[in-house]
Amino acid sequence: MEDQFNTMKHDPIVGTGNTARDILLFVYDALKVKGYDPVDQLVGYIITGDPTYITSYNSARSLIRRVERDTLLEELVRSYLETH
């Protein structure tokens, strides 16, 4: 959607509730589309907190910053343990 000032408004991730898991998957896809190694970039972001590890493509950078880094790490550990 565009408003009178030609600024873009992005809809939230449709149907997901914007959980840490959903945001991680969305950001992963955005990084992959832009040709980055998503795992390396996400690890760099989680360790350093530097948002430049995450592409701004598709508002991925602003989206991931909505979630605390420790919450992202908890989600990654939880997901790993549930699948192994």
N, CA, C and O atoms as a printed pandas DataFrame, in Angstrom:
     atom_number atom_name residue_name chain_id  residue_number  x_coord  y_coord  z_coord
0              1         N          MET        A               1    0.833   -1.180    0.000
1              2        CA          MET        A               1    0.000    0.000    0.000
2              3         C          MET        A               1    0.878    1.244    0.000
3              4         O          MET        A               1    1.925    1.273    0.647
4              5         N          GLU        A               2    0.456    2.255   -0.716
5              6        CA          GLU        A               2    1.175    3.520   -0.719
6              7         C          GLU        A               2    0.247    4.599   -0.210
7              8         O          GLU        A               2   -0.953    4.587   -0.484
8              9         N          ASP        A               3    0.817    5.542    0.541
9             10        CA          ASP        A               3    0.015    6.660    0.991
10            11         C          ASP        A               3    0.343    7.879    0.134
11            12         O          ASP        A               3    1.080    7.758   -0.845
12            13         N          GLN        A               4   -0.181    9.031    0.474
13            14        CA          GLN        A               4    0.003   10.238   -0.331
14            15         C          GLN        A               4    1.435   10.709   -0.418
15            16         O          GLN        A               4    1.765   11.502   -1.301
16            17         N          PHE        A               5    2.315   10.237    0.488
17            18        CA          PHE        A               5    3.710   10.657    0.480
18            19         C          PHE        A               5    4.616    9.630   -0.172
19            20         O          PHE        A               5    5.839    9.723   -0.060
20            21         N          ASN        A               6    4.033    8.651   -0.852
21            22        CA          ASN        A               6    4.762    7.605   -1.551
22            23         C          ASN        A               6    5.655    6.779   -0.632
23            24         O          ASN        A               6    6.726    6.330   -1.043
24            25         N          THR        A               7    5.223    6.580    0.595
25            26        CA          THR        A               7    5.952    5.683    1.485
26            27         C          THR        A               7    5.271    4.333    1.464
27            28         O          THR        A               7    4.052    4.239    1.323
28            29         N          MET        A               8    6.060    3.304    1.603
29            30        CA          MET        A               8    5.521    1.954    1.564
30            31         C          MET        A               8    5.180    1.481    2.963
31            32         O          MET        A               8    5.922    1.740    3.910
32            33         N          LYS        A               9    4.068    0.796    3.095
33            34        CA          LYS        A               9    3.690    0.157    4.346
34            35         C          LYS        A               9    3.705   -1.343    4.085
35            36         O          LYS        A               9    3.067   -1.833    3.153
36            37         N          HIS        A              10    4.436   -2.055    4.915
37            38        CA          HIS        A              10    4.521   -3.499    4.744
38            39         C          HIS        A              10    3.555   -4.175    5.699
39            40         O          HIS        A              10    3.472   -3.834    6.879
40            41         N          ASP        A              11    2.838   -5.129    5.167
41            42        CA          ASP        A              11    1.947   -5.900    6.020
42            43         C          ASP        A              11    2.777   -6.826    6.877
43            44         O          ASP        A              11    3.854   -7.256    6.465
44            45         N          PRO        A              12    2.282   -7.146    8.084
45            46        CA          PRO        A              12    3.005   -8.126    8.898
46            47         C          PRO        A              12    3.016   -9.471    8.185
47            48         O          PRO        A              12    2.275   -9.684    7.225
48            49         N          ILE        A              13    3.838  -10.349    8.650
49            50        CA          ILE        A              13    3.890  -11.677    8.054
50            51         C          ILE        A              13    2.509  -12.293    8.211
51            52         O          ILE        A              13    2.059  -12.551    9.328
52            53         N          VAL        A              14    1.851  -12.525    7.106
53            54        CA          VAL        A              14    0.452  -12.931    7.106
54            55         C          VAL        A              14    0.269  -14.295    7.752
55            56         O          VAL        A              14    0.936  -15.264    7.391
56            57         N          GLY        A              15   -0.648  -14.355    8.713
57            58        CA          GLY        A              15   -1.047  -15.617    9.318
58            59         C          GLY        A              15   -0.057  -16.233   10.272
59            60         O          GLY        A              15   -0.188  -17.410   10.608
60            61         N          THR        A              16    0.925  -15.485   10.720
61            62        CA          THR        A              16    1.941  -16.107   11.552
62            63         C          THR        A              16    1.930  -15.643   12.990
63            64         O          THR        A              16    2.418  -16.358   13.866
64            65         N          GLY        A              17    1.392  -14.476   13.261
65            66        CA          GLY        A              17    1.435  -13.961   14.618
66            67         C          GLY        A              17    2.782  -13.357   14.974
67            68         O          GLY        A              17    3.001  -12.956   16.117
68            69         N          ASN        A              18    3.687  -13.289   14.003
69            70        CA          ASN        A              18    5.011  -12.696   14.206
70            71         C          ASN        A              18    5.765  -13.307   15.388
71            72         O          ASN        A              18    6.374  -12.582   16.174
72            73         N          THR        A              19    5.730  -14.596   15.513
73            74        CA          THR        A              19    6.498  -15.256   16.560
74            75         C          THR        A              19    7.972  -15.273   16.176
75            76         O          THR        A              19    8.323  -15.043   15.018
76            77         N          ALA        A              20    8.827  -15.545   17.149
77            78        CA          ALA        A              20   10.264  -15.604   16.883
78            79         C          ALA        A              20   10.562  -16.606   15.772
79            80         O          ALA        A              20   11.397  -16.348   14.904
80            81         N          ARG        A              21    9.892  -17.728   15.799
81            82        CA          ARG        A              21   10.106  -18.760   14.783
82            83         C          ARG        A              21    9.756  -18.234   13.396
83            84         O          ARG        A              21   10.522  -18.391   12.446
84            85         N          ASP        A              22    8.596  -17.612   13.297
85            86        CA          ASP        A              22    8.146  -17.090   12.011
86            87         C          ASP        A              22    9.085  -16.004   11.490
87            88         O          ASP        A              22    9.389  -15.951   10.298
88            89         N          ILE        A              23    9.533  -15.154   12.384
89            90        CA          ILE        A              23   10.440  -14.080   11.990
90            91         C          ILE        A              23   11.776  -14.654   11.533
91            92         O          ILE        A              23   12.337  -14.200   10.535
92            93         N          LEU        A              24   12.288  -15.646   12.252
93            94        CA          LEU        A              24   13.535  -16.288   11.835
94            95         C          LEU        A              24   13.413  -16.889   10.436
95            96         O          LEU        A              24   14.310  -16.734    9.607
96            97         N          LEU        A              25   12.313  -17.567   10.181
97            98        CA          LEU        A              25   12.113  -18.178    8.864
98            99         C          LEU        A              25   11.983  -17.122    7.772
99           100         O          LEU        A              25   12.516  -17.289    6.676
100          101         N          PHE        A              26   11.279  -16.043    8.069
101          102        CA          PHE        A              26   11.121  -14.959    7.107
102          103         C          PHE        A              26   12.467  -14.318    6.781
103          104         O          PHE        A              26   12.788  -14.087    5.616
104          105         N          VAL        A              27   13.248  -14.034    7.817
105          106        CA          VAL        A              27   14.563  -13.414    7.632
106          107         C          VAL        A              27   15.502  -14.371    6.908
107          108         O          VAL        A              27   16.267  -13.953    6.039
108          109         N          TYR        A              28   15.448  -15.647    7.260
109          110        CA          TYR        A              28   16.242  -16.672    6.579
110          111         C          TYR        A              28   15.974  -16.621    5.069
111          112         O          TYR        A              28   16.905  -16.603    4.265
112          113         N          ASP        A              29   14.705  -16.600    4.704
113          114        CA          ASP        A              29   14.344  -16.556    3.284
114          115         C          ASP        A              29   14.841  -15.277    2.612
115          116         O          ASP        A              29   15.339  -15.319    1.487
116          117         N          ALA        A              30   14.708  -14.145    3.297
117          118        CA          ALA        A              30   15.166  -12.870    2.723
118          119         C          ALA        A              30   16.677  -12.896    2.490
119          120         O          ALA        A              30   17.156  -12.430    1.457
120          121         N          LEU        A              31   17.419  -13.437    3.443
121          122        CA          LEU        A              31   18.871  -13.531    3.292
122          123         C          LEU        A              31   19.240  -14.437    2.117
123          124         O          LEU        A              31   20.144  -14.134    1.338
124          125         N          LYS        A              32   18.526  -15.546    2.010
125          126        CA          LYS        A              32   18.797  -16.496    0.933
126          127         C          LYS        A              32   18.515  -15.870   -0.436
127          128         O          LYS        A              32   19.301  -16.029   -1.369
128          129         N          VAL        A              33   17.396  -15.163   -0.549
129          130        CA          VAL        A              33   17.040  -14.500   -1.808
130          131         C          VAL        A              33   18.124  -13.516   -2.239
131          132         O          VAL        A              33   18.421  -13.396   -3.427
132          133         N          LYS        A              34   18.709  -12.817   -1.280
133          134        CA          LYS        A              34   19.732  -11.818   -1.600
134          135         C          LYS        A              34   21.118  -12.429   -1.779
135          136         O          LYS        A              34   22.081  -11.703   -2.026
136          137         N          GLY        A              35   21.234  -13.752   -1.658
137          138        CA          GLY        A              35   22.495  -14.427   -1.951
138          139         C          GLY        A              35   23.441  -14.577   -0.781
139          140         O          GLY        A              35   24.601  -14.944   -0.971
140          141         N          TYR        A              36   22.974  -14.301    0.426
141          142        CA          TYR        A              36   23.810  -14.456    1.619
142          143         C          TYR        A              36   23.697  -15.872    2.168
143          144         O          TYR        A              36   22.752  -16.594    1.849
144          145         N          ASP        A              37   24.659  -16.268    2.993
145          146        CA          ASP        A              37   24.559  -17.518    3.740
146          147         C          ASP        A              37   23.741  -17.200    4.989
147          148         O          ASP        A              37   24.259  -16.585    5.921
148          149         N          PRO        A              38   22.470  -17.609    5.025
149          150        CA          PRO        A              38   21.583  -17.218    6.119
150          151         C          PRO        A              38   22.075  -17.648    7.498
151          152         O          PRO        A              38   21.909  -16.911    8.470
152          153         N          VAL        A              39   22.671  -18.819    7.591
153          154        CA          VAL        A              39   23.141  -19.301    8.894
154          155         C          VAL        A              39   24.261  -18.400    9.410
155          156         O          VAL        A              39   24.226  -17.960   10.560
156          157         N          ASP        A              40   25.245  -18.128    8.570
157          158        CA          ASP        A              40   26.346  -17.255    8.982
158          159         C          ASP        A              40   25.852  -15.872    9.386
159          160         O          ASP        A              40   26.298  -15.315   10.389
160          161         N          GLN        A              41   24.937  -15.323    8.606
161          162        CA          GLN        A              41   24.439  -13.980    8.884
162          163         C          GLN        A              41   23.627  -13.940   10.181
163          164         O          GLN        A              41   23.768  -13.004   10.969
164          165         N          LEU        A              42   22.786  -14.940   10.407
165          166        CA          LEU        A              42   21.987  -14.979   11.635
166          167         C          LEU        A              42   22.870  -15.187   12.860
167          168         O          LEU        A              42   22.642  -14.568   13.899
168          169         N          VAL        A              43   23.868  -16.048   12.748
169          170        CA          VAL        A              43   24.803  -16.248   13.861
170          171         C          VAL        A              43   25.532  -14.948   14.165
171          172         O          VAL        A              43   25.661  -14.569   15.329
172          173         N          GLY        A              44   26.003  -14.268   13.145
173          174        CA          GLY        A              44   26.684  -12.994   13.347
174          175         C          GLY        A              44   25.797  -11.988   14.055
175          176         O          GLY        A              44   26.248  -11.282   14.957
176          177         N          TYR        A              45   24.549  -11.922   13.655
177          178        CA          TYR        A              45   23.608  -10.993   14.284
178          179         C          TYR        A              45   23.346  -11.364   15.740
179          180         O          TYR        A              45   23.367  -10.499   16.615
180          181         N          ILE        A              46   23.102  -12.630   15.999
181          182        CA          ILE        A              46   22.793  -13.059   17.365
182          183         C          ILE        A              46   23.984  -12.844   18.293
183          184         O          ILE        A              46   23.802  -12.433   19.439
184          185         N          ILE        A              47   25.183  -13.113   17.825
185          186        CA          ILE        A              47   26.368  -12.956   18.666
186          187         C          ILE        A              47   26.688  -11.482   18.920
187          188         O          ILE        A              47   26.969  -11.097   20.055
188          189         N          THR        A              48   26.648  -10.659   17.872
189          190        CA          THR        A              48   27.113   -9.276   18.008
190          191         C          THR        A              48   26.005   -8.261   18.254
191          192         O          THR        A              48   26.232   -7.217   18.867
192          193         N          GLY        A              49   24.817   -8.570   17.776
193          194        CA          GLY        A              49   23.735   -7.595   17.852
194          195         C          GLY        A              49   23.808   -6.547   16.756
195          196         O          GLY        A              49   23.009   -5.611   16.744
196          197         N          ASP        A              50   24.747   -6.687   15.843
197          198        CA          ASP        A              50   24.912   -5.733   14.753
198          199         C          ASP        A              50   23.855   -6.000   13.678
199          200         O          ASP        A              50   23.906   -7.038   13.019
200          201         N          PRO        A              51   22.905   -5.092   13.490
201          202        CA          PRO        A              51   21.822   -5.334   12.539
202          203         C          PRO        A              51   22.263   -5.378   11.083
203          204         O          PRO        A              51   21.499   -5.824   10.227
204          205         N          THR        A              52   23.480   -4.925   10.780
205          206        CA          THR        A              52   23.916   -4.959    9.384
206          207         C          THR        A              52   24.196   -6.377    8.893
207          208         O          THR        A              52   24.409   -6.584    7.698
208          209         N          TYR        A              53   24.199   -7.344    9.787
209          210        CA          TYR        A              53   24.286   -8.739    9.350
210          211         C          TYR        A              53   23.018   -9.177    8.619
211          212         O          TYR        A              53   23.034  -10.156    7.874
212          213         N          ILE        A              54   21.927   -8.454    8.834
213          214        CA          ILE        A              54   20.645   -8.821    8.255
214          215         C          ILE        A              54   20.306   -7.842    7.138
215          216         O          ILE        A              54   20.399   -6.628    7.317
216          217         N          THR        A              55   19.915   -8.373    5.995
217          218        CA          THR        A              55   19.546   -7.540    4.863
218          219         C          THR        A              55   18.318   -6.695    5.185
219          220         O          THR        A              55   17.451   -7.096    5.961
220          221         N          SER        A              56   18.265   -5.535    4.580
221          222        CA          SER        A              56   17.067   -4.706    4.738
222          223         C          SER        A              56   15.992   -5.101    3.719
223          224         O          SER        A              56   14.872   -4.591    3.758
224          225         N          TYR        A              57   16.341   -6.001    2.819
225          226        CA          TYR        A              57   15.400   -6.482    1.820
226          227         C          TYR        A              57   14.134   -7.007    2.484
227          228         O          TYR        A              57   14.197   -7.791    3.432
228          229         N          ASN        A              58   12.992   -6.570    1.983
229          230        CA          ASN        A              58   11.696   -7.029    2.476
230          231         C          ASN        A              58   11.489   -6.681    3.957
231          232         O          ASN        A              58   10.707   -7.337    4.645
232          233         N          SER        A              59   12.174   -5.675    4.432
233          234        CA          SER        A              59   12.095   -5.208    5.831
234          235         C          SER        A              59   12.557   -6.261    6.839
235          236         O          SER        A              59   12.138   -6.245    7.997
236          237         N          ALA        A              60   13.417   -7.171    6.396
237          238        CA          ALA        A              60   13.884   -8.239    7.282
238          239         C          ALA        A              60   14.644   -7.679    8.485
239          240         O          ALA        A              60   14.491   -8.178    9.600
240          241         N          ARG        A              61   15.451   -6.659    8.269
241          242        CA          ARG        A              61   16.246   -6.090    9.357
242          243         C          ARG        A              61   15.353   -5.483   10.436
243          244         O          ARG        A              61   15.561   -5.731   11.624
244          245         N          SER        A              62   14.378   -4.703   10.040
245          246        CA          SER        A              62   13.509   -4.090   11.052
246          247         C          SER        A              62   12.641   -5.136   11.735
247          248         O          SER        A              62   12.305   -4.999   12.912
248          249         N          LEU        A              63   12.283   -6.165   11.012
249          250        CA          LEU        A              63   11.457   -7.226   11.594
250          251         C          LEU        A              63   12.219   -8.006   12.659
251          252         O          LEU        A              63   11.685   -8.262   13.738
252          253         N          ILE        A              64   13.458   -8.383   12.368
253          254        CA          ILE        A              64   14.210   -9.180   13.334
254          255         C          ILE        A              64   14.555   -8.370   14.582
255          256         O          ILE        A              64   14.727   -8.933   15.664
256          257         N          ARG        A              65   14.654   -7.067   14.433
257          258        CA          ARG        A              65   14.974   -6.231   15.592
258          259         C          ARG        A              65   13.797   -6.107   16.560
259          260         O          ARG        A              65   13.966   -5.592   17.666
260          261         N          ARG        A              66   12.629   -6.563   16.171
261          262        CA          ARG        A              66   11.465   -6.569   17.060
262          263         C          ARG        A              66   11.567   -7.654   18.131
263          264         O          ARG        A              66   10.858   -7.622   19.137
264          265         N          VAL        A              67   12.462   -8.614   17.895
265          266        CA          VAL        A              67   12.597   -9.758   18.802
266          267         C          VAL        A              67   13.952   -9.663   19.506
267          268         O          VAL        A              67   14.974   -9.416   18.866
268          269         N          GLU        A              68   13.953   -9.856   20.810
269          270        CA          GLU        A              68   15.212   -9.855   21.567
270          271         C          GLU        A              68   16.093  -10.995   21.077
271          272         O          GLU        A              68   15.596  -12.059   20.705
272          273         N          ARG        A              69   17.396  -10.769   21.079
273          274        CA          ARG        A              69   18.327  -11.803   20.594
274          275         C          ARG        A              69   18.275  -13.054   21.445
275          276         O          ARG        A              69   18.408  -14.155   20.911
276          277         N          ASP        A              70   18.084  -12.927   22.757
277          278        CA          ASP        A              70   18.006  -14.131   23.586
278          279         C          ASP        A              70   16.749  -14.938   23.256
279          280         O          ASP        A              70   16.757  -16.163   23.374
280          281         N          THR        A              71   15.677  -14.273   22.848
281          282        CA          THR        A              71   14.465  -14.982   22.430
282          283         C          THR        A              71   14.724  -15.747   21.139
283          284         O          THR        A              71   14.245  -16.869   20.978
284          285         N          LEU        A              72   15.475  -15.154   20.220
285          286        CA          LEU        A              72   15.834  -15.852   18.984
286          287         C          LEU        A              72   16.663  -17.090   19.292
287          288         O          LEU        A              72   16.433  -18.159   18.728
288          289         N          LEU        A              73   17.627  -16.936   20.191
289          290        CA          LEU        A              73   18.479  -18.069   20.571
290          291         C          LEU        A              73   17.658  -19.170   21.245
291          292         O          LEU        A              73   17.862  -20.352   20.967
292          293         N          GLU        A              74   16.742  -18.793   22.121
293          294        CA          GLU        A              74   15.869  -19.777   22.761
294          295         C          GLU        A              74   15.071  -20.551   21.722
295          296         O          GLU        A              74   14.931  -21.770   21.820
296          297         N          GLU        A              75   14.552  -19.849   20.734
297          298        CA          GLU        A              75   13.769  -20.504   19.692
298          299         C          GLU        A              75   14.624  -21.474   18.888
299          300         O          GLU        A              75   14.168  -22.563   18.540
300          301         N          LEU        A              76   15.853  -21.087   18.592
301          302        CA          LEU        A              76   16.746  -21.968   17.845
302          303         C          LEU        A              76   17.078  -23.229   18.637
303          304         O          LEU        A              76   17.077  -24.326   18.079
304          305         N          VAL        A              77   17.362  -23.084   19.930
305          306        CA          VAL        A              77   17.679  -24.238   20.768
306          307         C          VAL        A              77   16.444  -25.134   20.903
307          308         O          VAL        A              77   16.542  -26.355   20.776
308          309         N          ARG        A              78   15.296  -24.531   21.158
309          310        CA          ARG        A              78   14.052  -25.298   21.304
310          311         C          ARG        A              78   13.764  -26.109   20.028
311          312         O          ARG        A              78   13.452  -27.298   20.084
312          313         N          SER        A              79   13.877  -25.439   18.901
313          314        CA          SER        A              79   13.604  -26.115   17.628
314          315         C          SER        A              79   14.586  -27.253   17.384
315          316         O          SER        A              79   14.191  -28.328   16.931
316          317         N          TYR        A              80   15.852  -27.028   17.679
317          318        CA          TYR        A              80   16.858  -28.058   17.485
318          319         C          TYR        A              80   16.574  -29.271   18.372
319          320         O          TYR        A              80   16.631  -30.412   17.912
320          321         N          LEU        A              81   16.273  -29.018   19.630
321          322        CA          LEU        A              81   16.041  -30.122   20.561
322          323         C          LEU        A              81   14.769  -30.894   20.229
323          324         O          LEU        A              81   14.707  -32.102   20.457
324          325         N          GLU        A              82   13.763  -30.223   19.698
325          326        CA          GLU        A              82   12.529  -30.897   19.328
326          327         C          GLU        A              82   12.708  -31.802   18.114
327          328         O          GLU        A              82   11.964  -32.769   17.947
328          329         N          THR        A              83   13.681  -31.498   17.270
329          330        CA          THR        A              83   13.859  -32.293   16.055
330          331         C          THR        A              83   14.969  -33.334   16.180
331          332         O          THR        A              83   15.185  -34.118   15.256
332          333         N          HIS        A              84   15.679  -33.348   17.318
333          334        CA          HIS        A              84   16.777  -34.310   17.477
334          335         C          HIS        A              84   16.607  -35.145   18.713
335          336         O          HIS        A              84   17.442  -36.003   18.998
